[in-house]
């Protein structure tokens, strides 16, 4: 038996996740008190959102914008996360 077709995540919602994660990173950067754990969590969430968006574009065989690719590389380096 085959798995039922699952509707893909709407790209708009995935992009909104990126914007939300970026806003949280900006908020963390603006904090007077430096909280490395919160900053790292915000970076990881941004990376997760960027990768989810890129994965959905690739699943649809659409090109991933260069800026998204660069942001993913930057966040992987900041999070010290190896490429998968």
mmCIF file of the N, C-alpha and C atoms, coordinates in Angstrom:
data_MODEL
# 
_entry.id   MODEL 
# 
loop_
_atom_site.group_PDB 
_atom_site.id 
_atom_site.type_symbol 
_atom_site.label_atom_id 
_atom_site.label_alt_id 
_atom_site.label_comp_id 
_atom_site.label_asym_id 
_atom_site.label_entity_id 
_atom_site.label_seq_id 
_atom_site.pdbx_PDB_ins_code 
_atom_site.Cartn_x 
_atom_site.Cartn_y 
_atom_site.Cartn_z 
_atom_site.occupancy 
_atom_site.B_iso_or_equiv 
_atom_site.pdbx_formal_charge 
_atom_site.auth_seq_id 
_atom_site.auth_comp_id 
_atom_site.auth_asym_id 
_atom_site.auth_atom_id 
_atom_site.pdbx_PDB_model_num 
ATOM 1   N N  . UNK A 1 1  ? 0.854  -1.162 0.000  1.00 0.00 ? 1  UNK A N  1 
ATOM 2   C CA . UNK A 1 1  ? 0.000  0.000  0.000  1.00 0.00 ? 1  UNK A CA 1 
ATOM 3   C C  . UNK A 1 1  ? 0.909  1.237  0.000  1.00 0.00 ? 1  UNK A C  1 
ATOM 4   N N  . UNK A 1 2  ? 0.582  2.180  -0.836 1.00 0.00 ? 2  UNK A N  1 
ATOM 5   C CA . UNK A 1 2  ? 1.379  3.394  -0.923 1.00 0.00 ? 2  UNK A CA 1 
ATOM 6   C C  . UNK A 1 2  ? 0.868  4.424  0.065  1.00 0.00 ? 2  UNK A C  1 
ATOM 7   N N  . UNK A 1 3  ? 1.767  5.292  0.473  1.00 0.00 ? 3  UNK A N  1 
ATOM 8   C CA . UNK A 1 3  ? 1.385  6.362  1.405  1.00 0.00 ? 3  UNK A CA 1 
ATOM 9   C C  . UNK A 1 3  ? 0.516  7.372  0.671  1.00 0.00 ? 3  UNK A C  1 
ATOM 10  N N  . UNK A 1 4  ? -0.471 7.919  1.335  1.00 0.00 ? 4  UNK A N  1 
ATOM 11  C CA . UNK A 1 4  ? -1.316 8.923  0.689  1.00 0.00 ? 4  UNK A CA 1 
ATOM 12  C C  . UNK A 1 4  ? -0.496 10.158 0.360  1.00 0.00 ? 4  UNK A C  1 
ATOM 13  N N  . UNK A 1 5  ? -0.889 10.814 -0.712 1.00 0.00 ? 5  UNK A N  1 
ATOM 14  C CA . UNK A 1 5  ? -0.201 12.053 -1.082 1.00 0.00 ? 5  UNK A CA 1 
ATOM 15  C C  . UNK A 1 5  ? -0.412 13.082 0.017  1.00 0.00 ? 5  UNK A C  1 
ATOM 16  N N  . UNK A 1 6  ? 0.670  13.701 0.391  1.00 0.00 ? 6  UNK A N  1 
ATOM 17  C CA . UNK A 1 6  ? 0.627  14.726 1.427  1.00 0.00 ? 6  UNK A CA 1 
ATOM 18  C C  . UNK A 1 6  ? 0.813  16.072 0.746  1.00 0.00 ? 6  UNK A C  1 
ATOM 19  N N  . UNK A 1 7  ? -0.042 16.999 1.079  1.00 0.00 ? 7  UNK A N  1 
ATOM 20  C CA . UNK A 1 7  ? 0.090  18.329 0.502  1.00 0.00 ? 7  UNK A CA 1 
ATOM 21  C C  . UNK A 1 7  ? 1.366  18.976 1.006  1.00 0.00 ? 7  UNK A C  1 
ATOM 22  N N  . UNK A 1 8  ? 2.115  19.623 0.108  1.00 0.00 ? 8  UNK A N  1 
ATOM 23  C CA . UNK A 1 8  ? 3.353  20.268 0.541  1.00 0.00 ? 8  UNK A CA 1 
ATOM 24  C C  . UNK A 1 8  ? 3.066  21.481 1.404  1.00 0.00 ? 8  UNK A C  1 
ATOM 25  N N  . UNK A 1 9  ? 4.045  21.790 2.244  1.00 0.00 ? 9  UNK A N  1 
ATOM 26  C CA . UNK A 1 9  ? 3.929  23.006 3.044  1.00 0.00 ? 9  UNK A CA 1 
ATOM 27  C C  . UNK A 1 9  ? 3.848  24.197 2.102  1.00 0.00 ? 9  UNK A C  1 
ATOM 28  N N  . UNK A 1 10 ? 2.962  25.119 2.351  1.00 0.00 ? 10 UNK A N  1 
ATOM 29  C CA . UNK A 1 10 ? 2.928  26.316 1.514  1.00 0.00 ? 10 UNK A CA 1 
ATOM 30  C C  . UNK A 1 10 ? 4.223  27.101 1.686  1.00 0.00 ? 10 UNK A C  1 
ATOM 31  N N  . UNK A 1 11 ? 4.763  27.528 0.570  1.00 0.00 ? 11 UNK A N  1 
ATOM 32  C CA . UNK A 1 11 ? 6.011  28.274 0.620  1.00 0.00 ? 11 UNK A CA 1 
ATOM 33  C C  . UNK A 1 11 ? 5.871  29.557 1.420  1.00 0.00 ? 11 UNK A C  1 
ATOM 34  N N  . UNK A 1 12 ? 4.706  30.183 1.358  1.00 0.00 ? 12 UNK A N  1 
ATOM 35  C CA . UNK A 1 12 ? 4.488  31.423 2.106  1.00 0.00 ? 12 UNK A CA 1 
ATOM 36  C C  . UNK A 1 12 ? 4.659  31.212 3.595  1.00 0.00 ? 12 UNK A C  1 
ATOM 37  N N  . UNK A 1 13 ? 4.151  30.108 4.111  1.00 0.00 ? 13 UNK A N  1 
ATOM 38  C CA . UNK A 1 13 ? 4.277  29.820 5.538  1.00 0.00 ? 13 UNK A CA 1 
ATOM 39  C C  . UNK A 1 13 ? 5.735  29.532 5.900  1.00 0.00 ? 13 UNK A C  1 
ATOM 40  N N  . UNK A 1 14 ? 6.447  28.828 5.024  1.00 0.00 ? 14 UNK A N  1 
ATOM 41  C CA . UNK A 1 14 ? 7.852  28.542 5.284  1.00 0.00 ? 14 UNK A CA 1 
ATOM 42  C C  . UNK A 1 14 ? 8.682  29.822 5.253  1.00 0.00 ? 14 UNK A C  1 
ATOM 43  N N  . UNK A 1 15 ? 8.367  30.724 4.324  1.00 0.00 ? 15 UNK A N  1 
ATOM 44  C CA . UNK A 1 15 ? 9.090  31.991 4.257  1.00 0.00 ? 15 UNK A CA 1 
ATOM 45  C C  . UNK A 1 15 ? 8.755  32.853 5.473  1.00 0.00 ? 15 UNK A C  1 
ATOM 46  N N  . UNK A 1 16 ? 7.512  32.793 5.933  1.00 0.00 ? 16 UNK A N  1 
ATOM 47  C CA . UNK A 1 16 ? 7.131  33.524 7.143  1.00 0.00 ? 16 UNK A CA 1 
ATOM 48  C C  . UNK A 1 16 ? 7.927  33.022 8.345  1.00 0.00 ? 16 UNK A C  1 
ATOM 49  N N  . UNK A 1 17 ? 8.220  31.716 8.383  1.00 0.00 ? 17 UNK A N  1 
ATOM 50  C CA . UNK A 1 17 ? 9.060  31.167 9.454  1.00 0.00 ? 17 UNK A CA 1 
ATOM 51  C C  . UNK A 1 17 ? 10.459 31.781 9.418  1.00 0.00 ? 17 UNK A C  1 
ATOM 52  N N  . UNK A 1 18 ? 10.995 31.987 8.199  1.00 0.00 ? 18 UNK A N  1 
ATOM 53  C CA . UNK A 1 18 ? 12.310 32.617 8.057  1.00 0.00 ? 18 UNK A CA 1 
ATOM 54  C C  . UNK A 1 18 ? 12.267 34.033 8.621  1.00 0.00 ? 18 UNK A C  1 
ATOM 55  N N  . UNK A 1 19 ? 11.226 34.783 8.246  1.00 0.00 ? 19 UNK A N  1 
ATOM 56  C CA . UNK A 1 19 ? 11.105 36.168 8.716  1.00 0.00 ? 19 UNK A CA 1 
ATOM 57  C C  . UNK A 1 19 ? 10.970 36.233 10.232 1.00 0.00 ? 19 UNK A C  1 
ATOM 58  N N  . UNK A 1 20 ? 10.213 35.325 10.804 1.00 0.00 ? 20 UNK A N  1 
ATOM 59  C CA . UNK A 1 20 ? 10.040 35.273 12.256 1.00 0.00 ? 20 UNK A CA 1 
ATOM 60  C C  . UNK A 1 20 ? 11.363 34.953 12.946 1.00 0.00 ? 20 UNK A C  1 
ATOM 61  N N  . UNK A 1 21 ? 12.095 33.990 12.400 1.00 0.00 ? 21 UNK A N  1 
ATOM 62  C CA . UNK A 1 21 ? 13.383 33.615 12.984 1.00 0.00 ? 21 UNK A CA 1 
ATOM 63  C C  . UNK A 1 21 ? 14.384 34.764 12.883 1.00 0.00 ? 21 UNK A C  1 
ATOM 64  N N  . UNK A 1 22 ? 14.380 35.467 11.759 1.00 0.00 ? 22 UNK A N  1 
ATOM 65  C CA . UNK A 1 22 ? 15.285 36.607 11.598 1.00 0.00 ? 22 UNK A CA 1 
ATOM 66  C C  . UNK A 1 22 ? 14.927 37.729 12.575 1.00 0.00 ? 22 UNK A C  1 
ATOM 67  N N  . UNK A 1 23 ? 13.646 37.944 12.792 1.00 0.00 ? 23 UNK A N  1 
ATOM 68  C CA . UNK A 1 23 ? 13.217 38.971 13.743 1.00 0.00 ? 23 UNK A CA 1 
ATOM 69  C C  . UNK A 1 23 ? 13.693 38.617 15.150 1.00 0.00 ? 23 UNK A C  1 
ATOM 70  N N  . UNK A 1 24 ? 13.635 37.344 15.498 1.00 0.00 ? 24 UNK A N  1 
ATOM 71  C CA . UNK A 1 24 ? 14.109 36.913 16.820 1.00 0.00 ? 24 UNK A CA 1 
ATOM 72  C C  . UNK A 1 24 ? 15.617 37.109 16.930 1.00 0.00 ? 24 UNK A C  1 
ATOM 73  N N  . UNK A 1 25 ? 16.351 36.847 15.858 1.00 0.00 ? 25 UNK A N  1 
ATOM 74  C CA . UNK A 1 25 ? 17.796 37.084 15.889 1.00 0.00 ? 25 UNK A CA 1 
ATOM 75  C C  . UNK A 1 25 ? 18.095 38.568 16.101 1.00 0.00 ? 25 UNK A C  1 
ATOM 76  N N  . UNK A 1 26 ? 17.351 39.424 15.405 1.00 0.00 ? 26 UNK A N  1 
ATOM 77  C CA . UNK A 1 26 ? 17.542 40.870 15.589 1.00 0.00 ? 26 UNK A CA 1 
ATOM 78  C C  . UNK A 1 26 ? 17.221 41.275 17.026 1.00 0.00 ? 26 UNK A C  1 
ATOM 79  N N  . UNK A 1 27 ? 16.162 40.703 17.580 1.00 0.00 ? 27 UNK A N  1 
ATOM 80  C CA . UNK A 1 27 ? 15.784 41.015 18.955 1.00 0.00 ? 27 UNK A CA 1 
ATOM 81  C C  . UNK A 1 27 ? 16.884 40.573 19.917 1.00 0.00 ? 27 UNK A C  1 
ATOM 82  N N  . UNK A 1 28 ? 17.439 39.392 19.688 1.00 0.00 ? 28 UNK A N  1 
ATOM 83  C CA . UNK A 1 28 ? 18.520 38.898 20.547 1.00 0.00 ? 28 UNK A CA 1 
ATOM 84  C C  . UNK A 1 28 ? 19.758 39.788 20.432 1.00 0.00 ? 28 UNK A C  1 
ATOM 85  N N  . UNK A 1 29 ? 20.051 40.256 19.223 1.00 0.00 ? 29 UNK A N  1 
ATOM 86  C CA . UNK A 1 29 ? 21.220 41.126 19.020 1.00 0.00 ? 29 UNK A CA 1 
ATOM 87  C C  . UNK A 1 29 ? 21.040 42.468 19.707 1.00 0.00 ? 29 UNK A C  1 
ATOM 88  N N  . UNK A 1 30 ? 19.802 42.932 19.823 1.00 0.00 ? 30 UNK A N  1 
ATOM 89  C CA . UNK A 1 30 ? 19.523 44.240 20.422 1.00 0.00 ? 30 UNK A CA 1 
ATOM 90  C C  . UNK A 1 30 ? 19.464 44.188 21.946 1.00 0.00 ? 30 UNK A C  1 
ATOM 91  N N  . UNK A 1 31 ? 19.464 42.983 22.519 1.00 0.00 ? 31 UNK A N  1 
ATOM 92  C CA . UNK A 1 31 ? 19.384 42.841 23.971 1.00 0.00 ? 31 UNK A CA 1 
ATOM 93  C C  . UNK A 1 31 ? 20.605 43.462 24.634 1.00 0.00 ? 31 UNK A C  1 
ATOM 94  N N  . UNK A 1 32 ? 20.386 44.158 25.708 1.00 0.00 ? 32 UNK A N  1 
ATOM 95  C CA . UNK A 1 32 ? 21.489 44.745 26.481 1.00 0.00 ? 32 UNK A CA 1 
ATOM 96  C C  . UNK A 1 32 ? 22.281 43.653 27.205 1.00 0.00 ? 32 UNK A C  1 
ATOM 97  N N  . UNK A 1 33 ? 21.580 42.624 27.651 1.00 0.00 ? 33 UNK A N  1 
ATOM 98  C CA . UNK A 1 33 ? 22.231 41.515 28.352 1.00 0.00 ? 33 UNK A CA 1 
ATOM 99  C C  . UNK A 1 33 ? 22.561 40.442 27.324 1.00 0.00 ? 33 UNK A C  1 
ATOM 100 N N  . UNK A 1 34 ? 23.829 40.068 27.264 1.00 0.00 ? 34 UNK A N  1 
ATOM 101 C CA . UNK A 1 34 ? 24.279 39.065 26.312 1.00 0.00 ? 34 UNK A CA 1 
ATOM 102 C C  . UNK A 1 34 ? 23.924 37.672 26.835 1.00 0.00 ? 34 UNK A C  1 
ATOM 103 N N  . UNK A 1 35 ? 23.080 36.971 26.095 1.00 0.00 ? 35 UNK A N  1 
ATOM 104 C CA . UNK A 1 35 ? 22.693 35.600 26.446 1.00 0.00 ? 35 UNK A CA 1 
ATOM 105 C C  . UNK A 1 35 ? 23.122 34.685 25.301 1.00 0.00 ? 35 UNK A C  1 
ATOM 106 N N  . UNK A 1 36 ? 24.325 34.111 25.382 1.00 0.00 ? 36 UNK A N  1 
ATOM 107 C CA . UNK A 1 36 ? 24.824 33.277 24.290 1.00 0.00 ? 36 UNK A CA 1 
ATOM 108 C C  . UNK A 1 36 ? 23.911 32.106 23.952 1.00 0.00 ? 36 UNK A C  1 
ATOM 109 N N  . UNK A 1 37 ? 23.282 31.522 24.950 1.00 0.00 ? 37 UNK A N  1 
ATOM 110 C CA . UNK A 1 37 ? 22.377 30.400 24.709 1.00 0.00 ? 37 UNK A CA 1 
ATOM 111 C C  . UNK A 1 37 ? 21.179 30.805 23.872 1.00 0.00 ? 37 UNK A C  1 
ATOM 112 N N  . UNK A 1 38 ? 20.600 31.967 24.186 1.00 0.00 ? 38 UNK A N  1 
ATOM 113 C CA . UNK A 1 38 ? 19.440 32.447 23.428 1.00 0.00 ? 38 UNK A CA 1 
ATOM 114 C C  . UNK A 1 38 ? 19.851 32.833 22.013 1.00 0.00 ? 38 UNK A C  1 
ATOM 115 N N  . UNK A 1 39 ? 21.027 33.425 21.871 1.00 0.00 ? 39 UNK A N  1 
ATOM 116 C CA . UNK A 1 39 ? 21.504 33.780 20.524 1.00 0.00 ? 39 UNK A CA 1 
ATOM 117 C C  . UNK A 1 39 ? 21.740 32.532 19.687 1.00 0.00 ? 39 UNK A C  1 
ATOM 118 N N  . UNK A 1 40 ? 22.342 31.528 20.296 1.00 0.00 ? 40 UNK A N  1 
ATOM 119 C CA . UNK A 1 40 ? 22.593 30.274 19.579 1.00 0.00 ? 40 UNK A CA 1 
ATOM 120 C C  . UNK A 1 40 ? 21.280 29.608 19.183 1.00 0.00 ? 40 UNK A C  1 
ATOM 121 N N  . UNK A 1 41 ? 20.303 29.642 20.076 1.00 0.00 ? 41 UNK A N  1 
ATOM 122 C CA . UNK A 1 41 ? 18.994 29.056 19.761 1.00 0.00 ? 41 UNK A CA 1 
ATOM 123 C C  . UNK A 1 41 ? 18.327 29.803 18.610 1.00 0.00 ? 41 UNK A C  1 
ATOM 124 N N  . UNK A 1 42 ? 18.456 31.125 18.603 1.00 0.00 ? 42 UNK A N  1 
ATOM 125 C CA . UNK A 1 42 ? 17.870 31.916 17.517 1.00 0.00 ? 42 UNK A CA 1 
ATOM 126 C C  . UNK A 1 42 ? 18.556 31.602 16.190 1.00 0.00 ? 42 UNK A C  1 
ATOM 127 N N  . UNK A 1 43 ? 19.878 31.417 16.220 1.00 0.00 ? 43 UNK A N  1 
ATOM 128 C CA . UNK A 1 43 ? 20.600 31.048 14.994 1.00 0.00 ? 43 UNK A CA 1 
ATOM 129 C C  . UNK A 1 43 ? 20.172 29.671 14.498 1.00 0.00 ? 43 UNK A C  1 
ATOM 130 N N  . UNK A 1 44 ? 20.033 28.721 15.421 1.00 0.00 ? 44 UNK A N  1 
ATOM 131 C CA . UNK A 1 44 ? 19.608 27.368 15.028 1.00 0.00 ? 44 UNK A CA 1 
ATOM 132 C C  . UNK A 1 44 ? 18.205 27.393 14.437 1.00 0.00 ? 44 UNK A C  1 
ATOM 133 N N  . UNK A 1 45 ? 17.321 28.198 15.004 1.00 0.00 ? 45 UNK A N  1 
ATOM 134 C CA . UNK A 1 45 ? 15.956 28.301 14.472 1.00 0.00 ? 45 UNK A CA 1 
ATOM 135 C C  . UNK A 1 45 ? 15.977 28.937 13.086 1.00 0.00 ? 45 UNK A C  1 
ATOM 136 N N  . UNK A 1 46 ? 16.820 29.932 12.893 1.00 0.00 ? 46 UNK A N  1 
ATOM 137 C CA . UNK A 1 46 ? 16.945 30.537 11.562 1.00 0.00 ? 46 UNK A CA 1 
ATOM 138 C C  . UNK A 1 46 ? 17.440 29.516 10.554 1.00 0.00 ? 46 UNK A C  1 
ATOM 139 N N  . UNK A 1 47 ? 18.444 28.735 10.954 1.00 0.00 ? 47 UNK A N  1 
ATOM 140 C CA . UNK A 1 47 ? 18.969 27.701 10.066 1.00 0.00 ? 47 UNK A CA 1 
ATOM 141 C C  . UNK A 1 47 ? 17.894 26.682 9.732  1.00 0.00 ? 47 UNK A C  1 
ATOM 142 N N  . UNK A 1 48 ? 17.141 26.260 10.730 1.00 0.00 ? 48 UNK A N  1 
ATOM 143 C CA . UNK A 1 48 ? 16.071 25.291 10.492 1.00 0.00 ? 48 UNK A CA 1 
ATOM 144 C C  . UNK A 1 48 ? 15.052 25.835 9.493  1.00 0.00 ? 48 UNK A C  1 
ATOM 145 N N  . UNK A 1 49 ? 14.662 27.093 9.664  1.00 0.00 ? 49 UNK A N  1 
ATOM 146 C CA . UNK A 1 49 ? 13.674 27.706 8.771  1.00 0.00 ? 49 UNK A CA 1 
ATOM 147 C C  . UNK A 1 49 ? 14.228 27.847 7.352  1.00 0.00 ? 49 UNK A C  1 
ATOM 148 N N  . UNK A 1 50 ? 15.479 28.271 7.233  1.00 0.00 ? 50 UNK A N  1 
ATOM 149 C CA . UNK A 1 50 ? 16.100 28.417 5.915  1.00 0.00 ? 50 UNK A CA 1 
ATOM 150 C C  . UNK A 1 50 ? 16.189 27.066 5.198  1.00 0.00 ? 50 UNK A C  1 
ATOM 151 N N  . UNK A 1 51 ? 16.616 26.040 5.931  1.00 0.00 ? 51 UNK A N  1 
ATOM 152 C CA . UNK A 1 51 ? 16.747 24.711 5.322  1.00 0.00 ? 51 UNK A CA 1 
ATOM 153 C C  . UNK A 1 51 ? 15.385 24.137 4.922  1.00 0.00 ? 51 UNK A C  1 
ATOM 154 N N  . UNK A 1 52 ? 14.373 24.364 5.727  1.00 0.00 ? 52 UNK A N  1 
ATOM 155 C CA . UNK A 1 52 ? 13.033 23.871 5.383  1.00 0.00 ? 52 UNK A CA 1 
ATOM 156 C C  . UNK A 1 52 ? 12.535 24.530 4.104  1.00 0.00 ? 52 UNK A C  1 
ATOM 157 N N  . UNK A 1 53 ? 12.761 25.820 3.971  1.00 0.00 ? 53 UNK A N  1 
ATOM 158 C CA . UNK A 1 53 ? 12.348 26.552 2.776  1.00 0.00 ? 53 UNK A CA 1 
ATOM 159 C C  . UNK A 1 53 ? 13.113 26.047 1.552  1.00 0.00 ? 53 UNK A C  1 
ATOM 160 N N  . UNK A 1 54 ? 14.428 25.910 1.681  1.00 0.00 ? 54 UNK A N  1 
ATOM 161 C CA . UNK A 1 54 ? 15.248 25.426 0.568  1.00 0.00 ? 54 UNK A CA 1 
ATOM 162 C C  . UNK A 1 54 ? 14.860 23.996 0.185  1.00 0.00 ? 54 UNK A C  1 
ATOM 163 N N  . UNK A 1 55 ? 14.612 23.154 1.176  1.00 0.00 ? 55 UNK A N  1 
ATOM 164 C CA . UNK A 1 55 ? 14.213 21.773 0.898  1.00 0.00 ? 55 UNK A CA 1 
ATOM 165 C C  . UNK A 1 55 ? 12.903 21.719 0.112  1.00 0.00 ? 55 UNK A C  1 
ATOM 166 N N  . UNK A 1 56 ? 11.969 22.580 0.475  1.00 0.00 ? 56 UNK A N  1 
ATOM 167 C CA . UNK A 1 56 ? 10.687 22.588 -0.233 1.00 0.00 ? 56 UNK A CA 1 
ATOM 168 C C  . UNK A 1 56 ? 10.871 23.080 -1.672 1.00 0.00 ? 56 UNK A C  1 
ATOM 169 N N  . UNK A 1 57 ? 11.712 24.088 -1.863 1.00 0.00 ? 57 UNK A N  1 
ATOM 170 C CA . UNK A 1 57 ? 11.982 24.547 -3.231 1.00 0.00 ? 57 UNK A CA 1 
ATOM 171 C C  . UNK A 1 57 ? 12.619 23.433 -4.050 1.00 0.00 ? 57 UNK A C  1 
ATOM 172 N N  . UNK A 1 58 ? 13.590 22.746 -3.478 1.00 0.00 ? 58 UNK A N  1 
ATOM 173 C CA . UNK A 1 58 ? 14.252 21.654 -4.186 1.00 0.00 ? 58 UNK A CA 1 
ATOM 174 C C  . UNK A 1 58 ? 13.292 20.508 -4.467 1.00 0.00 ? 58 UNK A C  1 
ATOM 175 N N  . UNK A 1 59 ? 12.399 20.228 -3.521 1.00 0.00 ? 59 UNK A N  1 
ATOM 176 C CA . UNK A 1 59 ? 11.409 19.167 -3.728 1.00 0.00 ? 59 UNK A CA 1 
ATOM 177 C C  . UNK A 1 59 ? 10.532 19.477 -4.936 1.00 0.00 ? 59 UNK A C  1 
ATOM 178 N N  . UNK A 1 60 ? 10.280 20.752 -5.155 1.00 0.00 ? 60 UNK A N  1 
ATOM 179 C CA . UNK A 1 60 ? 9.477  21.185 -6.296 1.00 0.00 ? 60 UNK A CA 1 
ATOM 180 C C  . UNK A 1 60 ? 10.312 21.373 -7.565 1.00 0.00 ? 60 UNK A C  1 
ATOM 181 N N  . UNK A 1 61 ? 11.616 21.087 -7.455 1.00 0.00 ? 61 UNK A N  1 
ATOM 182 C CA . UNK A 1 61 ? 12.555 21.266 -8.573 1.00 0.00 ? 61 UNK A CA 1 
ATOM 183 C C  . UNK A 1 61 ? 12.637 22.725 -9.000 1.00 0.00 ? 61 UNK A C  1 
ATOM 184 N N  . UNK A 1 62 ? 12.540 23.616 -8.023 1.00 0.00 ? 62 UNK A N  1 
ATOM 185 C CA . UNK A 1 62 ? 12.701 25.048 -8.266 1.00 0.00 ? 62 UNK A CA 1 
ATOM 186 C C  . UNK A 1 62 ? 14.077 25.455 -7.756 1.00 0.00 ? 62 UNK A C  1 
ATOM 187 N N  . UNK A 1 63 ? 14.655 26.491 -8.347 1.00 0.00 ? 63 UNK A N  1 
ATOM 188 C CA . UNK A 1 63 ? 15.981 26.923 -7.873 1.00 0.00 ? 63 UNK A CA 1 
ATOM 189 C C  . UNK A 1 63 ? 15.889 27.584 -6.496 1.00 0.00 ? 63 UNK A C  1 
ATOM 190 N N  . UNK A 1 64 ? 16.924 27.357 -5.709 1.00 0.00 ? 64 UNK A N  1 
ATOM 191 C CA . UNK A 1 64 ? 17.027 28.009 -4.403 1.00 0.00 ? 64 UNK A CA 1 
ATOM 192 C C  . UNK A 1 64 ? 17.769 29.323 -4.627 1.00 0.00 ? 64 UNK A C  1 
ATOM 193 N N  . UNK A 1 65 ? 17.171 30.450 -4.248 1.00 0.00 ? 65 UNK A N  1 
ATOM 194 C CA . UNK A 1 65 ? 17.841 31.735 -4.448 1.00 0.00 ? 65 UNK A CA 1 
ATOM 195 C C  . UNK A 1 65 ? 19.232 31.757 -3.812 1.00 0.00 ? 65 UNK A C  1 
ATOM 196 N N  . UNK A 1 66 ? 20.142 32.428 -4.483 1.00 0.00 ? 66 UNK A N  1 
ATOM 197 C CA . UNK A 1 66 ? 21.529 32.499 -4.025 1.00 0.00 ? 66 UNK A CA 1 
ATOM 198 C C  . UNK A 1 66 ? 21.623 33.050 -2.603 1.00 0.00 ? 66 UNK A C  1 
ATOM 199 N N  . UNK A 1 67 ? 20.810 34.052 -2.285 1.00 0.00 ? 67 UNK A N  1 
ATOM 200 C CA . UNK A 1 67 ? 20.859 34.636 -0.937 1.00 0.00 ? 67 UNK A CA 1 
ATOM 201 C C  . UNK A 1 67 ? 20.478 33.607 0.125  1.00 0.00 ? 67 UNK A C  1 
ATOM 202 N N  . UNK A 1 68 ? 19.499 32.776 -0.176 1.00 0.00 ? 68 UNK A N  1 
ATOM 203 C CA . UNK A 1 68 ? 19.099 31.722 0.770  1.00 0.00 ? 68 UNK A CA 1 
ATOM 204 C C  . UNK A 1 68 ? 20.251 30.735 0.938  1.00 0.00 ? 68 UNK A C  1 
ATOM 205 N N  . UNK A 1 69 ? 20.896 30.352 -0.171 1.00 0.00 ? 69 UNK A N  1 
ATOM 206 C CA . UNK A 1 69 ? 22.041 29.441 -0.098 1.00 0.00 ? 69 UNK A CA 1 
ATOM 207 C C  . UNK A 1 69 ? 23.163 30.034 0.753  1.00 0.00 ? 69 UNK A C  1 
ATOM 208 N N  . UNK A 1 70 ? 23.450 31.319 0.559  1.00 0.00 ? 70 UNK A N  1 
ATOM 209 C CA . UNK A 1 70 ? 24.499 31.981 1.332  1.00 0.00 ? 70 UNK A CA 1 
ATOM 210 C C  . UNK A 1 70 ? 24.133 32.062 2.809  1.00 0.00 ? 70 UNK A C  1 
ATOM 211 N N  . UNK A 1 71 ? 22.866 32.365 3.083  1.00 0.00 ? 71 UNK A N  1 
ATOM 212 C CA . UNK A 1 71 ? 22.420 32.435 4.478  1.00 0.00 ? 71 UNK A CA 1 
ATOM 213 C C  . UNK A 1 71 ? 22.534 31.064 5.156  1.00 0.00 ? 71 UNK A C  1 
ATOM 214 N N  . UNK A 1 72 ? 22.217 30.009 4.438  1.00 0.00 ? 72 UNK A N  1 
ATOM 215 C CA . UNK A 1 72 ? 22.331 28.661 4.997  1.00 0.00 ? 72 UNK A CA 1 
ATOM 216 C C  . UNK A 1 72 ? 23.792 28.360 5.321  1.00 0.00 ? 72 UNK A C  1 
ATOM 217 N N  . UNK A 1 73 ? 24.694 28.661 4.383  1.00 0.00 ? 73 UNK A N  1 
ATOM 218 C CA . UNK A 1 73 ? 26.122 28.423 4.642  1.00 0.00 ? 73 UNK A CA 1 
ATOM 219 C C  . UNK A 1 73 ? 26.599 29.219 5.859  1.00 0.00 ? 73 UNK A C  1 
ATOM 220 N N  . UNK A 1 74 ? 26.193 30.483 5.942  1.00 0.00 ? 74 UNK A N  1 
ATOM 221 C CA . UNK A 1 74 ? 26.589 31.324 7.064  1.00 0.00 ? 74 UNK A CA 1 
ATOM 222 C C  . UNK A 1 74 ? 26.076 30.748 8.384  1.00 0.00 ? 74 UNK A C  1 
ATOM 223 N N  . UNK A 1 75 ? 24.799 30.387 8.420  1.00 0.00 ? 75 UNK A N  1 
ATOM 224 C CA . UNK A 1 75 ? 24.227 29.870 9.663  1.00 0.00 ? 75 UNK A CA 1 
ATOM 225 C C  . UNK A 1 75 ? 24.826 28.518 10.034 1.00 0.00 ? 75 UNK A C  1 
ATOM 226 N N  . UNK A 1 76 ? 25.138 27.681 9.040  1.00 0.00 ? 76 UNK A N  1 
ATOM 227 C CA . UNK A 1 76 ? 25.799 26.409 9.356  1.00 0.00 ? 76 UNK A CA 1 
ATOM 228 C C  . UNK A 1 76 ? 27.155 26.665 9.993  1.00 0.00 ? 76 UNK A C  1 
ATOM 229 N N  . UNK A 1 77 ? 27.878 27.644 9.465  1.00 0.00 ? 77 UNK A N  1 
ATOM 230 C CA . UNK A 1 77 ? 29.186 27.973 10.043 1.00 0.00 ? 77 UNK A CA 1 
ATOM 231 C C  . UNK A 1 77 ? 29.023 28.526 11.453 1.00 0.00 ? 77 UNK A C  1 
ATOM 232 N N  . UNK A 1 78 ? 28.047 29.395 11.650 1.00 0.00 ? 78 UNK A N  1 
ATOM 233 C CA . UNK A 1 78 ? 27.825 29.979 12.974 1.00 0.00 ? 78 UNK A CA 1 
ATOM 234 C C  . UNK A 1 78 ? 27.374 28.926 13.977 1.00 0.00 ? 78 UNK A C  1 
ATOM 235 N N  . UNK A 1 79 ? 26.591 27.973 13.507 1.00 0.00 ? 79 UNK A N  1 
ATOM 236 C CA . UNK A 1 79 ? 26.096 26.906 14.386 1.00 0.00 ? 79 UNK A CA 1 
ATOM 237 C C  . UNK A 1 79 ? 27.062 25.733 14.452 1.00 0.00 ? 79 UNK A C  1 
ATOM 238 N N  . UNK A 1 80 ? 28.138 25.806 13.687 1.00 0.00 ? 80 UNK A N  1 
ATOM 239 C CA . UNK A 1 80 ? 29.117 24.726 13.596 1.00 0.00 ? 80 UNK A CA 1 
ATOM 240 C C  . UNK A 1 80 ? 28.442 23.414 13.295 1.00 0.00 ? 80 UNK A C  1 
ATOM 241 N N  . UNK A 1 81 ? 27.538 23.459 12.315 1.00 0.00 ? 81 UNK A N  1 
ATOM 242 C CA . UNK A 1 81 ? 26.785 22.276 11.927 1.00 0.00 ? 81 UNK A CA 1 
ATOM 243 C C  . UNK A 1 81 ? 27.304 21.802 10.576 1.00 0.00 ? 81 UNK A C  1 
ATOM 244 N N  . UNK A 1 82 ? 27.700 20.558 10.454 1.00 0.00 ? 82 UNK A N  1 
ATOM 245 C CA . UNK A 1 82 ? 28.224 20.069 9.182  1.00 0.00 ? 82 UNK A CA 1 
ATOM 246 C C  . UNK A 1 82 ? 27.128 19.966 8.128  1.00 0.00 ? 82 UNK A C  1 
ATOM 247 N N  . UNK A 1 83 ? 27.546 19.985 6.892  1.00 0.00 ? 83 UNK A N  1 
ATOM 248 C CA . UNK A 1 83 ? 26.597 19.826 5.785  1.00 0.00 ? 83 UNK A CA 1 
ATOM 249 C C  . UNK A 1 83 ? 26.001 18.436 5.833  1.00 0.00 ? 83 UNK A C  1 
ATOM 250 N N  . UNK A 1 84 ? 24.737 18.359 5.431  1.00 0.00 ? 84 UNK A N  1 
ATOM 251 C CA . UNK A 1 84 ? 24.108 17.029 5.402  1.00 0.00 ? 84 UNK A CA 1 
ATOM 252 C C  . UNK A 1 84 ? 23.987 16.534 3.991  1.00 0.00 ? 84 UNK A C  1 
# 
